[in-house]
Every structure is written in C-alpha cells, then in structure tokens.
Amino acid sequence: MNKSRRDFLKKLPLAMSIPFTLGGFNVRAIDQSLLGKLGALSTNDKVLVILQMHGGNDGLNCCIPANGDLYDRYYNLRPNIAIPAKNSSRKFVQLDSTLPPEAQIGLHPDMLAMKTLYDQGRMTIVQGVSYQDNNGSHFRGRDIWFMGGSAGDQLHSGWLGRYLKTEYAPLKYPEDFPTASMPDPLAIEVGNDVSLIFHQEQSITTAINLHNIPAFADLVEDLEGFEEMEGTDPRGIPSEFLSGSPYYKELDWILNLEDKSKDYASILLEEYNRGLTKPKATYPERYPFSAPQGSIGNPLSGQLQMVANLLAGGCKTKVFMVRIGGFDTHADQVEALNPTMGGHAALMYHVSTAMKAFQEDLRAKGLEDKVLTITTSEFGRRAKSNGSYGTDHGTAGPLFIFGKGVKPGVLGNALELTNNGQGDNLEMQFDYRNVYANIVIDWLGVSKTTDIARLNEIFPDGTAPEDTSKGLMTTGTSDGVTFEELPIATQNITSNESFIGDRFALEECYPNPAKGKTTVHFKINSAYHVDVVLFDNSGKKALTMVDGFFEPGTHKVEVDLTGMQAGTYIYELKTGFYKEAKKLIIVK
C-alpha cells in the first residue's frame, strides 16, 4: 500500500463519523449501520432533541423545595448557596400555585424564561430521576444514561441506536442510502463527540475534531490519499482479482461511506441555507449579569438555531443532540456574597432563554408540533453544599421536557431532604428508563401492545410480559424496575387551554350590568404586572381598571365607574404572555 493510501486510512475515522461545520458549529451526522432507514420508513414525522447538561446539574437549586419545612431543611443544608425565598429582588420564582403542597417548587430567578414556557403549557418537569446504585461517576453515569441499562450492565450500544436498528431492519447502510425519500442522516450530534446513545452493537463510532470547515465535502476532497500515484485507481479500489475477498469488501464499504459523507454534507448545507430564509426568532447571546469568565456567552443558542434552520430547510433527520457544559460545580457554583449569581445561574439562564427562543423559532417556522426536547445530565448534586460554595456529585435530579407535545405539569414531589439512609443524596422517584420508555411510546410512536419485543430490545434488561397489553418492562428489569405510564408527551397535539385556564383567567365582573362600580375578578399563576383596560364600542380606551403588580393567586379589585356613560364595553386583561377579554354593560 502506498503512503498516500495509508494516510487516507489513517483519516478513516473522518468518513465514519461524518463531521463538518454548519453555522459555526461542529456537526456529526450519526449514521452507522442501519440508522439511515428511520426517516424513510418512520410512521410519524416527530423529531427528538436531546439536550445534554454536561457535568451533573444541581437540580436542587433549579427546582427548590418551596413549602414550609422543606424549604427550611433545604436552606439549613446549603446556607452558603441557597436561593432565598423572600426579602430579595432575586428570590426564587414560584412555579405553580395550583400544585399540592408536597409538590410546590420554586425556580432559580434566572429561569424566568422556563417559567413562561411552563405557564404556556410547553414544559414538563420530572422530579427525582436517576437509577439504582448511581455511583456519581461522570463517565460511567453518561454511559448508563445513554445505553439505557442498569448500573451493572456493560452495553456497547445506546437505547436510540437499538431502537433505530430494530425499527427499520432489514435495510442496509450504506448501500441503500441516501434515498429520494430520505436524503438526510438520521441523527445529528453537535460538537466533537459521538455519544453512546446512538451506537449499535459492532458499529464503528470513532470521531475526530474539526474546526472551521465550511463544508465536509471540501475537507474530503483535500484528504491525503486522494492524490494517487500515476497508474493507480483514483478511488483506491483494489484490483479486480481481489473481488470477493474480505479486503475488497472492507475497502469498498469504506469508500461507500466516503461517498455518503459528500452526499450528506452538500444536502445538509443546502437545507441549512434554505432554512435561513424562513421566519426566525431572536436568540439570546449573553448572560446579562456578572458571571465567571467563559460563562457570559450562550453556547446553546447557535446549536438550537441550527437545528431549527435545518428542519425549516426540509431536513428529515429524526434525532438531534445538543450540549452545554460546565455543570460540575464543586467550587464557586455561586458568588460568595450572592447565592443567586455565579456560574450555575448563568448556565440556567442560558438553558432557559435558549429553549424559549427555540420554541418561538419553531412556532414561527410552523414546526412546533413536531419537535420535543428532553434534557439529560449524568447525575444530580448532593443536598448539602460544601465549603467552597459548591456541591459534590450526587444521584437524583430533575429532567425538563419542552415542546407543544408535552403533557404540561410536574411529575413527582419536591425532593425530601430527610435522613433516608443515603447520606445527603437525593432519593430517586423515577427510573430514567421509564422516562425514556414513555418518550419512545408516546412521542416516537412505538406501540406497547404490538411491539413489545422491540421495546424490550431497546431496553434489554426488561422482559416481555405474557399479557402484552400491560406494556414494556411489566415483569421488571434486572434491577427490579417495572414500567409505569407517565403523562409526559403525546403525538396528538391539542390545545393547552385547559392547563392555562386552570392557572390564568379573567372572570366575569360583578355586578354586570354595573351601575356606579363593579369588581374585577382574575387569577394568575405568576407574580406579574396586571393591566385591565376598559374599551368602548369603537375600540377607544375608556378607563384603566387595574394597573399593578400581583402575586400568584385569585384577586378581586373594585373599580369606580362614576362618570362613565351607559353602554356596552370590553374589558381586557393583559399579564405576561396571557390576555383575555370580556363584555361589561354599564347602566345609569
């Protein structure tokens, strides 16, 4: 083998992982073995985005126990980093006043954008997610979450990779793809890694780091090994007498992958550029307060904007992974003199505001019905803070799920901070595999009654029950976890008016018809400024009825109508994202 061909094979990982740059971000098109077939044969057009919060997020300073004794325990365990409940302009934000007392939580003050998504019915929180025997290891923790197994499993494949393989066999990659109906790779990962979540058994997953390459096709053209010696085949195909040999088959497969890389690079770049012409939202760029060096810029905005542009340009990729790092906050998680500020505050601002912008972007592009985003982090942090204004590796933490297809609300209670035999680790309420299983069933569309064997292939430590109507993992996994249906997501997108109406409403004035005065009744689920304005039948403003700041709950405000002419009026409430109008008749 000549030197140039050896150099090409040294660069082989490039063709395997298919990375390139779009919009300034390293992109990796994950398409090992059979992955390319999902988009061609999928029974729905739903897209899943995995948002990895790298390092182990401190969920206890995101979802703060807000009710009485629980908050006192929280504060006593972490007095140097606890988010204040009162007497501060940056106290925690009460999430939902309608939740039962044991479920009451507050959000970090820099998660206001996430609070808005929740109020709009675009977010679900699953509390206390982990797995049994969580050892708090970064590398092992990520592997377990990605492989979809128990703490004792040593799987070399991921739950999404296995799902895709079993869903669309027997089509083969690279021979059968791309096709006219599926020109795109199935999964795209932004960044420099190829995560285990997409791996299949015996798949090649080597990755390299690329920088500042505008299109992958250009990079492939420049690879050493494409400048062959005179008289040799320009593509490096071995002589015909070797046809049928393992060497010939392997190299032919490699060269097919190289062709695939060119195809995907040019197609995705075209789709990305086409998406740039579509309506768009404004993404946040910077944290507006003080934060450590390197925490100011929002690293998620560009990644999510790229995903939205690809989808708007016609990309049929089924799964995306984006990531944000910095969550391993052993020290200086907060500022010494202000626990609401610091590196973790900036991270939560970045996640919250970027996700809000992403949802607005999807809505503007007409894509909001088809995209669901779920966060993942290898573990939570300890309930007790350390002396370095930080937190150490723990176990359970919250997952955030975003999209129009969520079943909004909070699953589970505020985390107990009592002595449970686990030291200051937080107790698990939901096994992460149950969250994934419900996503696979309710969003990706696998039937738990007809596809039991495939579901148990995705989560291989479960076994199919005799009565398939009971669903996945009913007989339990190797560590005793059984399947539980969770209200997380739905393919059948419906209005969230009932969820919003339970939390925000403008009621009928009383009396109505009114003479001299009336009382405005309204309820809100956030501490907001509230305006209620009275308009005459020409649409002209006639009276400001309410103008002030109100805490969550039900409110009554008496309004003086002296001097108002008799007639029919419209009074309109505006608060945050919510507005509603009703009719008022004034008589003399």
DABELRA-V712876 format. One record per pair of residues at least 4 apart in sequence whose ideal C-beta (glycine too) atoms are under 6 Angstrom apart, sorted by the first residue. I is the first residue (numbers start at 1). J is the second residue. D is the distance in Angstrom with one decimal. If there is no record, write none. Layout:
I:J:D / I:J:D
//
This chain:
1:5:5.0 / 1:6:5.5 / 2:229:5.7 / 4:224:5.7 / 4:225:4.9 / 4:227:5.8 / 5:225:5.4 / 5:236:5.5 / 7:224:3.8 / 7:225:5.1 / 8:223:5.9 / 8:225:2.2 / 11:223:5.3 / 13:206:3.7 / 13:208:5.2 / 14:208:5.6 / 15:257:4.7 / 15:258:4.7 / 15:261:5.3 / 16:204:4.8 / 16:206:5.5 / 17:28:5.4 / 17:194:5.4 / 17:207:4.2 / 18:29:4.0 / 18:261:5.0 / 18:264:5.8 / 19:28:4.4 / 19:210:5.1 / 20:27:5.7 / 20:213:5.8 / 20:216:3.1 / 20:265:5.2 / 21:26:6.0 / 21:213:4.9 / 22:27:5.0 / 22:272:5.1 / 22:306:5.6 / 23:306:4.5 / 25:190:5.2 / 25:302:5.9 / 25:303:5.8 / 25:306:5.8 / 26:191:5.7 / 26:192:5.7 / 26:210:5.7 / 27:188:5.9 / 27:190:5.8 / 28:189:4.5 / 28:194:5.9 / 29:185:3.7 / 29:188:5.5 / 29:264:5.1 / 30:187:4.0 / 30:189:5.8 / 30:198:4.3 / 31:35:4.8 / 31:36:5.1 / 31:185:4.3 / 31:186:5.9 / 32:203:3.8 / 33:173:5.7 / 33:200:5.3 / 33:203:5.2 / 34:165:5.0 / 34:173:5.7 / 35:164:5.1 / 35:186:4.3 / 36:173:4.6 / 36:177:3.8 / 36:186:5.7 / 37:41:5.7 / 37:168:3.6 / 37:171:4.1 / 38:42:5.3 / 38:164:5.1 / 38:168:5.5 / 38:186:4.8 / 38:318:5.0 / 39:182:4.1 / 39:186:5.9 / 39:316:4.3 / 39:318:5.6 / 40:179:5.7 / 40:181:5.0 / 40:182:3.5 / 41:168:5.1 / 43:445:5.5 / 44:445:4.7 / 45:370:5.5 / 46:370:5.7 / 46:443:5.6 / 47:370:5.5 / 47:371:4.7 / 48:319:5.0 / 48:372:5.7 / 49:320:4.8 / 49:373:4.1 / 50:321:4.4 / 51:322:5.6 / 51:373:5.6 / 51:375:4.7 / 52:323:4.1 / 52:376:5.4 / 53:57:4.6 / 53:327:5.3 / 53:375:5.7 / 53:377:4.1 / 54:323:5.6 / 54:325:4.0 / 55:325:5.9 / 55:327:3.4 / 55:328:3.5 / 56:327:5.5 / 56:328:5.8 / 56:377:5.8 / 56:378:5.4 / 56:379:4.7 / 56:393:5.9 / 57:327:4.7 / 57:377:4.2 / 57:397:5.8 / 58:381:4.1 / 58:391:5.1 / 59:63:5.7 / 59:380:4.6 / 59:397:3.3 / 59:398:4.4 / 61:83:6.0 / 61:108:5.9 / 62:108:5.7 / 63:105:4.6 / 63:398:4.9 / 64:83:5.5 / 64:92:4.9 / 64:105:6.0 / 64:106:4.4 / 65:70:3.7 / 65:71:5.4 / 65:74:4.9 / 65:414:4.0 / 66:71:5.9 / 66:104:4.4 / 66:105:5.3 / 66:106:4.3 / 67:101:5.0 / 67:104:4.2 / 70:414:5.5 / 71:85:5.6 / 73:417:4.1 / 74:417:5.9 / 75:82:4.6 / 77:383:5.0 / 77:384:4.6 / 78:82:4.9 / 78:385:3.7 / 80:385:5.7 / 80:389:5.6 / 81:333:5.9 / 81:334:4.7 / 81:339:4.9 / 81:385:4.7 / 81:389:5.9 / 82:339:6.0 / 83:92:4.7 / 83:108:6.0 / 83:340:5.9 / 84:88:4.2 / 84:91:4.8 / 85:91:5.9 / 86:91:5.7 / 90:109:4.3 / 90:340:4.1 / 92:106:3.1 / 93:106:5.8 / 93:107:4.5 / 93:109:6.0 / 93:115:5.3 / 94:106:5.3 / 94:552:5.8 / 95:105:5.2 / 95:107:5.6 / 97:525:5.8 / 97:552:4.1 / 97:553:6.0 / 98:503:5.8 / 99:103:4.2 / 99:104:5.5 / 102:413:4.6 / 103:410:5.6 / 103:413:4.9 / 105:414:5.2 / 107:111:4.1 / 107:115:5.5 / 108:348:5.0 / 109:340:5.5 / 110:345:4.8 / 110:348:5.1 / 110:349:4.0 / 111:348:5.2 / 111:352:4.6 / 113:352:4.0 / 113:353:4.6 / 113:356:4.0 / 114:352:4.0 / 117:122:4.3 / 117:123:4.3 / 117:356:5.8 / 118:123:4.5 / 119:525:5.8 / 120:577:5.9 / 121:408:4.3 / 121:496:2.9 / 121:499:4.5 / 121:500:5.8 / 122:359:5.7 / 123:402:5.4 / 124:401:4.4 / 124:406:4.5 / 124:408:5.7 / 124:409:6.0 / 124:488:5.9 / 125:398:5.4 / 125:400:6.0 / 125:410:4.8 / 126:399:4.5 / 126:411:4.6 / 126:430:5.7 / 126:435:5.8 / 127:398:5.4 / 127:412:3.2 / 127:429:5.6 / 128:396:4.4 / 128:412:5.3 / 128:415:5.6 / 128:428:5.5 / 128:429:3.2 / 129:399:4.9 / 129:430:5.1 / 129:432:5.3 / 130:134:5.1 / 130:395:4.9 / 130:396:4.0 / 130:428:4.2 / 131:151:6.0 / 131:431:5.8 / 131:432:5.6 / 132:479:4.8 / 133:151:4.0 / 134:379:5.9 / 134:395:4.3 / 136:379:5.4 / 136:393:3.5 / 137:141:5.2 / 138:378:5.8 / 141:378:3.3 / 141:379:5.1 / 142:146:5.9 / 142:378:4.7 / 143:147:5.8 / 143:196:5.7 / 145:376:5.7 / 146:158:4.8 / 146:195:5.7 / 146:196:4.0 / 146:197:3.9 / 147:155:4.1 / 147:158:5.5 / 147:196:5.7 / 148:159:3.0 / 148:459:5.4 / 149:153:3.3 / 149:155:5.0 / 149:461:5.5 / 150:461:5.4 / 150:478:5.2 / 150:479:4.3 / 157:161:5.1 / 157:162:5.4 / 157:199:4.9 / 157:200:5.1 / 157:201:5.0 / 158:196:4.7 / 158:197:3.8 / 158:198:5.6 / 158:199:4.9 / 159:436:5.9 / 159:458:5.4 / 160:197:5.2 / 160:198:5.7 / 160:319:6.0 / 161:198:4.9 / 161:199:4.8 / 161:200:4.3 / 162:457:5.8 / 162:458:5.1 / 163:167:5.9 / 163:458:4.6 / 165:200:5.0 / 166:454:4.7 / 166:457:4.7 / 171:176:4.9 / 172:176:5.4 / 173:177:5.4 / 174:256:4.3 / 174:257:5.6 / 174:260:4.9 / 178:183:4.5 / 178:263:5.5 / 183:267:5.1 / 184:315:5.2 / 184:316:4.8 / 184:317:4.9 / 185:264:5.3 / 185:317:6.0 / 186:318:5.2 / 187:198:5.2 / 187:319:4.3 / 188:317:5.2 / 188:320:5.2 / 189:321:4.4 / 190:303:4.7 / 190:322:5.0 / 191:323:5.6 / 192:209:4.8 / 194:205:4.8 / 194:207:4.3 / 199:203:5.4 / 199:205:5.3 / 213:219:4.9 / 215:265:5.4 / 215:269:5.3 / 216:261:5.9 / 216:265:3.4 / 217:262:4.7 / 217:265:4.5 / 217:266:5.5 / 220:261:5.7 / 220:262:5.9 / 228:232:4.6 / 228:234:5.5 / 233:237:4.9 / 235:255:5.8 / 238:242:4.6 / 238:248:5.4 / 242:248:4.6 / 243:248:5.4 / 264:268:5.8 / 271:310:5.5 / 271:313:3.5 / 271:314:5.4 / 271:315:4.6 / 272:309:5.4 / 272:310:5.5 / 272:313:5.8 / 274:313:3.6 / 275:309:3.3 / 275:310:5.9 / 275:312:3.8 / 275:313:3.4 / 276:309:5.8 / 278:312:4.1 / 278:365:5.0 / 279:364:4.0 / 279:365:5.9 / 280:361:5.9 / 281:357:5.2 / 281:360:3.9 / 281:361:3.9 / 281:364:5.6 / 283:301:3.8 / 283:305:5.3 / 283:357:4.4 / 284:298:5.1 / 284:301:5.8 / 284:353:4.2 / 285:298:5.7 / 286:296:5.4 / 287:291:5.1 / 287:296:5.2 / 287:346:4.3 / 287:349:5.3 / 291:295:4.0 / 291:296:5.7 / 291:346:4.0 / 292:343:4.9 / 295:343:5.1 / 295:346:4.1 / 298:350:4.6 / 298:354:5.8 / 299:324:5.4 / 300:304:5.8 / 300:324:5.1 / 300:350:5.6 / 300:354:3.8 / 301:354:4.9 / 303:322:4.1 / 304:354:5.5 / 304:358:4.1 / 307:320:5.0 / 308:361:4.5 / 308:362:5.9 / 310:315:3.9 / 311:315:5.5 / 311:367:5.4 / 312:365:4.3 / 326:347:5.6 / 329:333:3.7 / 329:344:5.4 / 329:390:5.0 / 329:391:5.9 / 330:390:4.6 / 331:388:3.8 / 331:390:4.4 / 332:389:5.6 / 333:344:4.7 / 333:389:6.0 / 333:390:4.4 / 334:339:4.4 / 334:342:4.1 / 334:389:5.4 / 335:341:4.5 / 335:342:4.6 / 336:389:5.9 / 341:345:5.4 / 349:353:5.9 / 350:354:5.8 / 355:402:5.3 / 362:367:4.4 / 362:368:4.4 / 362:371:5.5 / 363:368:4.5 / 367:371:6.0 / 368:404:4.6 / 369:404:5.7 / 369:493:4.7 / 371:403:5.8 / 372:403:4.1 / 372:405:5.2 / 372:443:5.3 / 372:489:5.8 / 373:402:4.3 / 373:403:6.0 / 374:401:4.9 / 375:399:5.6 / 375:400:4.6 / 379:393:6.0 / 379:394:5.9 / 379:395:5.9 / 380:394:4.6 / 380:395:6.0 / 380:396:5.2 / 380:397:2.8 / 380:426:5.8 / 381:391:3.7 / 381:394:4.5 / 382:391:5.5 / 382:392:4.9 / 382:394:4.4 / 382:424:4.9 / 383:417:5.3 / 383:424:4.3 / 383:426:5.8 / 384:424:4.1 / 385:391:5.6 / 386:390:5.5 / 386:392:5.9 / 394:425:5.3 / 395:425:4.5 / 395:426:5.9 / 396:426:4.3 / 396:428:4.7 / 401:406:5.3 / 404:493:5.6 / 405:489:5.1 / 405:490:5.9 / 405:493:5.6 / 406:489:5.5 / 407:487:4.2 / 408:499:5.1 / 412:429:4.3 / 415:426:4.8 / 416:427:6.0 / 420:427:5.4 / 430:434:5.6 / 431:481:4.5 / 433:437:5.9 / 433:459:5.5 / 434:484:5.2 / 437:472:5.1 / 438:442:5.5 / 438:486:4.7 / 438:488:4.8 / 439:443:5.0 / 440:444:5.0 / 440:446:5.1 / 441:446:5.5 / 441:448:5.2 / 442:489:4.7 / 442:490:5.7 / 443:489:4.5 / 446:451:5.0 / 447:451:4.9 / 448:471:4.0 / 448:472:5.5 / 449:468:5.5 / 449:469:5.5 / 451:455:5.9 / 452:464:4.6 / 452:468:4.6 / 453:464:6.0 / 455:472:4.3 / 456:462:4.9 / 456:464:5.1 / 461:477:4.4 / 461:478:4.2 / 462:473:3.6 / 462:477:5.0 / 463:475:5.0 / 465:470:5.0 / 465:474:4.0 / 465:475:5.1 / 470:474:4.1 / 471:483:5.1 / 472:483:4.5 / 473:477:5.8 / 473:482:5.8 / 473:483:3.8 / 474:483:5.6 / 476:480:5.5 / 476:482:5.0 / 477:481:4.5 / 496:500:5.7 / 497:501:5.5 / 500:504:5.6 / 501:505:5.8 / 503:525:3.6 / 504:524:5.7 / 504:525:5.9 / 504:578:4.5 / 505:523:5.2 / 506:522:5.0 / 506:573:4.2 / 506:580:4.2 / 506:582:5.9 / 507:521:3.7 / 508:512:5.9 / 509:518:4.5 / 509:520:5.8 / 509:584:5.4 / 510:519:5.4 / 512:584:5.7 / 513:585:4.0 / 513:587:4.8 / 514:518:3.8 / 514:561:5.9 / 514:586:5.7 / 515:587:5.2 / 516:561:5.8 / 517:560:5.5 / 517:561:5.5 / 518:559:5.6 / 519:556:5.4 / 519:558:5.0 / 520:532:5.5 / 520:545:5.6 / 520:546:5.8 / 520:557:4.8 / 520:559:5.8 / 521:556:5.5 / 522:555:5.8 / 522:573:5.7 / 523:554:4.4 / 524:528:5.6 / 524:552:6.0 / 524:575:5.6 / 525:552:5.4 / 526:552:5.9 / 527:551:5.2 / 528:575:4.4 / 528:576:4.8 / 529:549:5.2 / 530:546:5.6 / 530:550:5.1 / 530:575:4.5 / 531:547:5.7 / 531:574:4.8 / 532:545:4.3 / 532:546:3.8 / 532:571:5.8 / 532:573:4.9 / 533:541:5.8 / 533:544:5.8 / 533:572:5.6 / 534:542:4.8 / 534:543:4.1 / 534:545:5.5 / 534:569:5.2 / 534:571:4.8 / 535:539:5.7 / 535:541:5.9 / 535:570:4.8 / 536:540:5.2 / 536:542:4.8 / 536:569:5.9 / 537:568:5.8 / 545:559:4.6 / 546:557:5.1 / 550:555:5.5 / 561:586:5.9 / 564:586:5.2 / 566:586:5.5 / 566:587:5.5 / 566:588:4.8 / 568:585:5.5 / 569:584:4.8 / 570:581:5.4 / 571:584:5.2 / 572:581:4.1 / 573:580:5.3 / 574:579:4.5
//
